[in-house]
């Protein structure tokens, strides 16, 4: 089965059990300035897990696009990727452990409804107790009964393993001791697939001289699903008490599920990635069967997949925030291709690989005619520009085999090498540098890239400030103002909010004149001064669109959507499908000033706004 078939089978499986299917959210979280990317399936669901009612009910299912920038350095082994889809099902105060574990086990093992995996290949982990919470004996009993029904004895320590909170407890802050007051969390139960002892791929495990077990990370076992039982909340006094309404938060890696369904421990041989590997073989003239080539080919395939999805969701290469991460992905892929082939001219041949990604995932995520040209050109231009810097930088490095940390940092300033790329090149050339000196130089530069800011990667732990919420409302005012001044061809391509400014990307073929910028600015400030109400209502998607609500971002929406209207409902200034948050009246906003505009190429422009 391919991931497209598994995705559809899972959604239908849960739909038959009363779940409403919801579409994937964008990889760039909307209205959340505390995190760069959607990195887990639960991230867009947090308002509902924390108590807000979902318009589609208490049983939900989805396949959420995710990107984890923290995994970039791990790419190259057989099972890690930066981009992935997370299958998820959610119970918001509805069913709990018994139904959740039974349904997942059924989906994994039944051929007609699910994947038809051999139950003998499945191993389980549960919470072993700690921090005032007892061992999860309830889950152990449920799992033992499920295995018994298929003729297997599931003894603890043989098929079921209990671990402490660093392995089998989930909260946004990690282990119970790190949870702030008011934070929900709970024990979880993971399912692992056993590829067999003869399929050992790595011996990096600290337990390699002991009996193999699911969490030893030797490559034999692969985690394929995690059921979180969100049943506790942290008190001010540090204690954990049970929630009156318990939730289920399940996540299953879609690509991993294809790997185990086909009994293939190399995840890069699945349906979405192996065609890219084969194309890389053609371009480079190298074979994937040669293990020395595998890490580089895996990096290229993963990074170009992730880049394709990020560009689709409105991210373009820049030196800040999401754009910096995209630039790093493309440059790292280019470095790997260069060291694979030794040929700079080949780098531009990497761009068409994005077309294979679009074709595989259409029509779920991409519109071929609309998306391929923009994505292709963005990748081609970025890699071509970097090719010149790469050539110069490598020549400089070859001149000086005893490079120090300061010189390595100077390469960043002189040739546009990100620090991580310089490190990558030096490691390929077996050149070591003074990392302390390197970090000292880079410390002065961290604020420019912003990707080193710990707060940007916490997954949305901090509340959105009033300023960020206000800027989110201004995105609606700006979107509408641009359409009124420039025309209805304007479509939002993305936005990024911080407490200091709003960044807004939109489709438009040419630079705005000073007069047009002034008109947009004045129209927004006039609307703010008029103290117009901002109202929210839930309605069927078709009704919202029929009534003129704008729905951009190139994404699918659930059947019931939230619509935010600014101004009189019969003749609104703005009406958009959106997830919020927003102010309740424009009088809560300060005047705005457009401080900068940029071209992103491919008929896309960017504006920066600030409150004054």
Helices and strands as residue ranges (DSSP letters): H 3-15, E 20-21, G 43-45, H 46-49, E 59-67, G 69-74, E 83-92, H 97-109, G 119-121, E 122-127, H 137-149, E 160-163, H 165-168, E 169-171, G 176-178, E 184-194, G 197-199, G 214-216, E 221-234, E 240-253, H 254-261, G 267-269, H 274-284, H 291-312, H 321-341, G 344-350, H 353-361, H 368-399, H 405-415, H 419-428, H 435-443, H 446-449, G 454-456, H 466-486, E 492-497, E 502-507, H 514-529, E 534-540, H 541-546, E 560-566, E 574-577, G 586-588, E 592-601, E 604-611
